[in-house]
Amino acid sequence: MNNLQRKMGTFSLTMVGLGSIIGSGWLFGAWRAAQIAGPAAIISWIIGMVVILFIALSYSELGAMFPEAGGMVKYTQYSHGSFIGFLAAWANWIAIVSVIPVEAIASVQYMSSWPWKWAEWTHGLVVNGSLTGGGLAIASVLLIVYFLLNYWTVSLFSKANSFITVFKVIIPGLTIGALLFAGFHGSNFTSAGSIAPNGWASVLTAVATSGIIFAFNGFQSPINMAGEAKNPGRSIPIAVIGSILIATVIYVLLQIAFIGAVDPSMIVNGWHHLNFNSPFADLAIVLGLNWLVILLYADAFISPSGTGITYTATTSRMLYGMEKNKYLPSVFGKLHPLYGIPRQAMFLNLGVSFLFLFMFRGWGVLAEVISVATLVSYITGPVTVMTLRRTGMNLYRPLRLKGLSIIAPLGFVFASLVLYWARWPLTGQVLFIIMMGLPVYFYYQAKIKWKGFRQNFSAGLWMVVYLLCMMTISYVGSEKFGGLNVIPFGWDMVLITCISLVFYSWAIKSGFQTEYLEQGQKVNDDLRSIEENNMASQSEKKNAV
């Protein structure tokens, strides 16, 4: 993208991040987290924020260095070559593209519990948490709407998303206030004799599977839209970190309000028996807050749709980036000459979204898969940023994080722990989905006659061994996380931490000055030129004054 196409400022990028984070996660996350961890779900959100923040800090430096469309699928290739670059990109793309249908599913699920007599027909849209034929039809229409809102221009997307995101922040705020004042039961926080009635392991599992990591995944969107940023060195870190912190405040307050608003009679047999079709709307109905009920049902379309619109934009940039990495046919790397949109990539994502919609018809199942798949790609961020400190010392860094030598390994360890907390057999199932992409990689390697394959495979071998080790530990680990209990609770996490640091060290040493880094160097040089020109222009204006 040239400088003329860089139309998104810091506010717009922050709205992109916040709009991605506050999607269907706020409509369902508080209920799922409370169901799994009880009142201690509040702690789960804070742990999730810390984990994501450490990972996001690494990606913020990378995003500021390489402000290009679909950057999240390119960085690891710069530091470790094509093999691990493909694995990370594939896992990330699978996780992010599947967010589009899950947001449509969320809207339909809320719609299925409309309480009005004239809307009784909606009750058949979802049965036992799964969309019926009618539900699939409405969700399909929503996917097409997301697609069309991104089809013509980044500018239209930016304006629509900023408006929707402002609305998405107001409605959760009103929900928090209404629930706190209309029916708050402080006794709910200790009703079972403990803030963590299901045990502290459940607090950790909630981080991985209740929708917390799923919700925070949205921090990637400003990075993937970096190619449209006016001032990426300044905008990317502010947008990423700012959106995470703002969203954390909103989610924690929502969790507190939800726990306090539940009728004590509903949790007599434990929090895990708490079942809702439309969690916050159902609570509002019980409390007689009819005005809030209407707002919530409206927002059940607006919040998920805002996220769906955002991800439709960002995933097209991811495919664009994967084509530039030579993982996909060249047709997906073509930009529209007038609008600068990778339209062919958008069509592919639309098709894959329909596939996921019909395969996974429930919000909870798909949210779990998304969370774990994204964690697999997250572990490469801390490794990549530290490797490039060694192999790309001459790169221009608008943002150079202090303490990265501590932040990066901690981010790697935290991501590994959350991957383990997701419980067996989910970890193994997601690994299988990621492995399905390897034939695509080998096909394109064969097309270039396996040029440089040995070096690229050697640099990524640690990732293969790491994933196999994580699967094994998950299988034989604590029964609290679905394992055989060969490794007892507590010692399992000590083992994960130690092994993670070993793999982190191996990964850093495996990095080399790849041929792909030359592509990144060009993007980096363009950034340096743009910022130097901007500084010179500002200096001339000051002198003129």
N, C-alpha and C positions, 0 to 999 in steps of 0.2 A: 504494500500500500504506500502511495506517496503521501507527502505531507498535506496535500490538498484534501485528502480523504480522512485525515485525522480530525474528526469532528467532536469527539467525546471528551469532556472535561472531567475534573476530579469528582464533581457532584454527580454527573451522569454515571460514571464508573462505579461510584459508591452505591448509587441506586441499583445498578446492575447486580452488584454483590449482595446487597440487602434484599433485593427482589428475588434473587435465587435462593437465599437462605430462608426467607419467610414465605414458604409455599405451603404445600399440604402438611409439612412438618408441624406447623403450629396448630393445625386443626386436629391432628391425631397424636402428635408426639407426647403431649402431657399425659394423655390417657394411657398410652402404651407404656410409658416410663413408670407411671404410678402402678399400673397393673403388675409390672415386673418387679419393681424395687420398693413400692409403697412410698411413704413420705420422703425417703432418702433419694428419690428421683431428682430432687433439687440438687443434690451433690453430683448426681450423674451428669447433669447439664454442665456443671462447672468443670468436672473432669474432662468432658467432651470438648469444652472450649479451650482448655489448656493444651490438650492433645493437638487440636486443629491449629491453634495459634503457633505452636512450635513448628509444625509442618509448613504452615502458611508463610512464616518468616523466611524460610529457605526459598520458597517459590517467589516471594516478593523481590528478593535480590535478582533472581533469574528473570522474572518478568520485566524488571526495570532495565536489565542488560539487553534483553532480546524482545523488544516490543513488536511482536509479529502475530498475525492471525493464527490461532490454534497452537500457541506456544507450548502448552502443557504436553503436547505429544512430540515435541522436538528436542527438549532440553537434554534428556538422557542420551539421545543419539550423539549430541555434541561431545559428551564426556566419555561414553563407553561404546559407541558404535551402534550398528544396526540391530543386532540380536536383542539385547536388553532394551534398546530403544523401542523396538517393535512390541515387546511384551508389555512394557509400561504404557505405550500408546494404546494398544488394543484393550488392556484392562480399563484404562481411563475412559476410552470412548464407549465401551460397553456399559460402564457404570453411568456415564452422563447421558447417553442417548436414551437409556431406559427410564430416565427421570421424566421425559416428555410424556409417555403414556401413563406413568404412575400419577402424574398431576391430573390428567384427564379422569383417571379412575377415582381419585379423591373427590373431584367435583360431583361425579355421578353418585358416589356413595353417600355424600351428604344430601344430595337431591332425593335419594331413595327413602329418606325419612321425613319428607315434608309432611307436616301435621294437618294440613287443610283438607277439607272434604273433597274439594274439586281436584286435589292432587293425589287422590288415592291410587291412581294408575302408576305413580312413581314408585310405589312400594314393591313392585315386581321387577325393578331394575337391578336389584341386588338380592341374591339368595345365599345365605350362609357365607357372607363375605365375598362372594364371587359374582361378577357381572353376568347378567343374562343377555339374551339376544338384543333386547331393547336397550339395556345399559351399554352394550358394546356399540350400538348404533350412535347413541348420543356422544359417547367418548370419541368415536371416530370423527364426528363433526367437529368436536373441540380440537382434535389434532390438525384438521384442515384449517381451522381458524388461526391456530398458532403459526402454521406454515405461511398463510397469506399475509399475516402482519409483518413477516420478515422478508417477503418476496421482493419488495421493491427497493428499500433503502435503509441504510443504517440510521439515518436521521429520523425516519418515521419510527423505527424500533426504539431509538433512544427516548424520543418524546413520549411515546405510548408507555414505555416501561417506567419512566420517572413518575408519570401520573399514577399508574397502577400501584407502584411501590409506596407512594405517599398514602394512598388509600389503605394499603395493606398494613401500614404501621398504625394508622388511626384506629382501625377496627380491633386489633388485639389490645390496644390501649383502653378503649371503651369496655372491652370484655373484662379486662383485669379490674378496672374500677368498679364495674357493676357487680361482679361476683364477690369482690372483697366487701362491699357495703350491703349487698342484699341478703347474703346467707353464708357468713363465714363461721365455720366450726373449728375453733382452735384445737379442740380435743382430738380431731382426726390425725394430728401429727404424732400422737403417742397412743392412739387407741388400742394398738396391739401390744403395748408395753415397751415398744422400741420404735425408733424412727426408721429402722431397717428391719421390718418384721419378716422378710423373706431372706435375711442374711446379707452380709456385705458383698458376697460374690454376685448377688443379684443386681447390686448397684453397678458393678462393672459390666455385667452382661447387658444391662439397660443402655449403657453407653454405645455398645456395638449394634444392638438389634432393635431397639425401641423406636428408632427414627432420629436419634440425636446426631450420630455421624452423618446419616443421610441428610439431615437438615443443613448441617454446616458445610456440606459439600459445595454449596454455592459460592464459597470464597474463590473458587477457580474461575468463575465467569469474568471478573475484571482482567485476569491474566490472559485468558483466551481472547479477550476483546482488545488486547493491548495494541494491536495493529491500527486501531481507530483512535487511540489516545492522543490528545494534543501534546501533553507533557508527561510521557510515561515514567520518567525518573521520579517525578513527584507524585503523580496521580496513582500509580499502581500500588505502592505500599500503603498510602492513605486509604485508598478504596478497599483493599483487602483487609487490613487490620481494623479499620473503622467499621466496616460492615459486620465483622465477627463480633466486636465488642458491643455494638448497638444491639445486634440480634441476641446476644447472650443475656443482656438486661431484660429484653422482652420475653425471652423463653423462660427465664428463672421466675419472673413475676407471674407469667401464665401458669407455671407449674404450681406455685404457691396458691394462686387463686383457685386453680382446679381442685387441689387437695382439700382446701378449706371449704369449697362449695358443695362437695359430695355429701349427700345425706348420710349420717352415721349408720343408719339401718342398712345401707347398701354394702357396707364393708364389715358387717358382723362376722362373716365367714372368711374374711381376708380380702386383700386388695386384688388378688389374682382372679376373683369372681366378678370383678367390676367390668361389665360389658355395656358398651354403647355403640349405636350405629353412627351417630353424629355427636361426639362427646360434649362439646361446649354448647351446642344448640339444645341437646337433651337436658343439660343442667339449667339452661335459661328457661326452658319450658316448665320445669319443676318449680323454679323460683318465681314464675309468673312474669318474667321480663320479656313481654311480647315484642317490644321494640328491638330488643337485642336479638331475639330469635330471627326476625326479618333481616337484620343486618348480617347475622352470621350465615344465613342461607345465601345471601347475596355474595358475601365474601368467600363462601365456599367455591364460587366460580371465579371470583376475581383473584384471590391469592394463588391458588394452583395455576390459573391461567397465566398470571404474570410470570410465574416461574417457568411454565411451559413455553411461553413466548421467548423468554431469555435463553433457555437451553436450546431452543430451535435455532437461535442465532449462533450461540457459542459452539454447538456441535458441528455446524457447517464449517466453522473455522478450524475445528479439529480435523475433519476429513481433508480440508484444504492443506493443512499442515502435514498430514500423513502422506498425501500425494507428493508433496515436495520432498518428503523423506524417501520416495520411491517405493512405498508400500502398496499403493493403489494405482489404478489406471489414470492416465493423465487428464481424462475428462473431468475428474473431480477437483482438479487444480485450476480450472478456468474461472476467471472472474467476469461478471457481466461488464461490458465496456462502459456502460453509463452509470450503473448503480454500485459497481464494485462488490457485488454479492456472488459467492460461489453457489450458483443455483443448482447445478447438477448434484453437488454435495447435499444440498437441502432435500432434493428428491430422494436420494438414497436414505437419508435419515428418516424421512417420512415413511418410507417402506419398512425400515427396521422398526420404527415406532409401532406401526400396525402389527408387525410380527410379535413384538413383546406384549402388546395389548391383548392379543388373542391367546398367547401362551400363558401369561400371568394375569389373571383377571381380578386379583385382590391386592389392596394397597400394602398390607403387612408383608406378604411373601416377597413381593418385588422390592420393597424398601430394604429388606434384609440383604438380598442379593446385591443390590446397588452399593450398600455400605461396605460390604466385604470386598467386592471387586475394586472399589475405589481405594481401599486401604492397601491393596497390592501395588497399585500405581504410586501411592503416597510415599512408600519407603524409598523410592528412587530420588525424590527431591533433595533430601538432606545429603545423600551421597553425591549427586550431581553437582550441587553448589560448591561443596568442599573440594571435589575433584578439579573443577574449573578454576579454583583458587590456585591450583598447582599447574594445570596444563594450559590455562588461559590467563596467565598473569598479566598480559598486556591488554586485556579487554577493558574497555571503558565501563566503569561501574558508577552510575548515577547514585546508586544506593549501595553502600558497603556496610553491612551489619557488624557492629561490634559484638564480640562474644559468640560469633558463629561457630567457633570450634567446640563450644559447649552446647549451643542451641541445636546444631545439626545432629550429633549423636543422640541427644535426648529425644529429638523428633523421631529418629529411627526406632529407638527403643519403645517410645510411646505407641507408635503405629503398630509395632509387632505385638505389644501387649493387647491392644484393642482387637487385633486380628485373632488372637487366641481367645479373648473373652467372647467372641462371636459364637463359640460353642461348636463342637463336633456334632453332626457331620456337615454343617453348613460350610465350614472352611474347605473341606474336600470337594464339595459340589461346585463352589465358585472357581476353584483351581481348574476343574474340568472345563468349565465355560471358557476360561482364559486359554487353556491349551487348544481349544477348538480353532483358535486363530493362527496356530503355527503353520498349517498347510499353506495359508496365504503368504506367510513370510518365506517359506521354502520355495514356493512357486516363483516369487520375484527374485530370489537368490539364484534359482536355476536360469532365469532369463538373462541375468548378468554373468552367467557361467561361474557362479560361486566366487566371484572376485572378493578377496579379503575376508572370506567366510571364517577361516580358522582364527584369525586375530579377533574378529568381532564376537565369535562364539566364546572364545577363551575369556574375553573381557566381561561377558555376561553369564559365565558359568556359575558364579556365586549366587545369582538369582535363582537358578534352577535348584541348586542344592539347598538354598535358604527355604524355598517354598516346600520342598520335600521334608525338611527338618521340622518346619512349622506344622505340617500335616501330621507328622509322626507324634510330635509332642501333644498336639491337640487330641489325637486318638488315645494316647496312653496317659494323658494328664488327669487333673482332678475331676471327680464326678460332678463337681459343682459347675463345670464347663462342658459336660457331656462326655467326658473321657472315661477310661477304664479304672481310674484312680490309682494307677501304678505310681504316679508322681503325686503326692498329696498336695492339698491346697496350701499355698504360701510358697512352698519349695518350687512349684511349677513356675511361678512368676519370677523367682530368683533365677531359675534356669533360663527362662526366656530372655531376661535382661542380659545375662552373661553371654548367651549365644548370639544375641543381637549385636552386642559390641564386637564380637569376633567377626561376624559377617560384615559389619560396618567397616571394620579395618580392612578386611579382604576386598570389599567393594571399592574403597578409596584407592587401594594399591592397584586394582585392576584397570583403572581408568588410564586412557592414553590420549595423545593429541590426534584425534580422529580427522579423517578427510572431511567429515561433515562440519567440523568446527569452522572451516573456511566459509561455509554458508552463513553460519552464525556471526562470523567476523564481519561480513558485509552488512548485515542488519545492524550490528553494533557500531560500525563505522558511520553508517547513515544516521544513526541516533546521535553520535558525537557531533557530526556536521550540523544537524538540525539545532542541537542545543547551543553549539558555538555561534551559529548564525543568530539565534534568538538573543543570546547574551550580547552580541555585537549590536544588534538592533536596539536593545534596551539601553545600552551604553550611549549610542548616538542620540537617542531621545533625551536622555538626562543631560548630555552636553548641550543639546539644542536649547533646552530650558534654561 
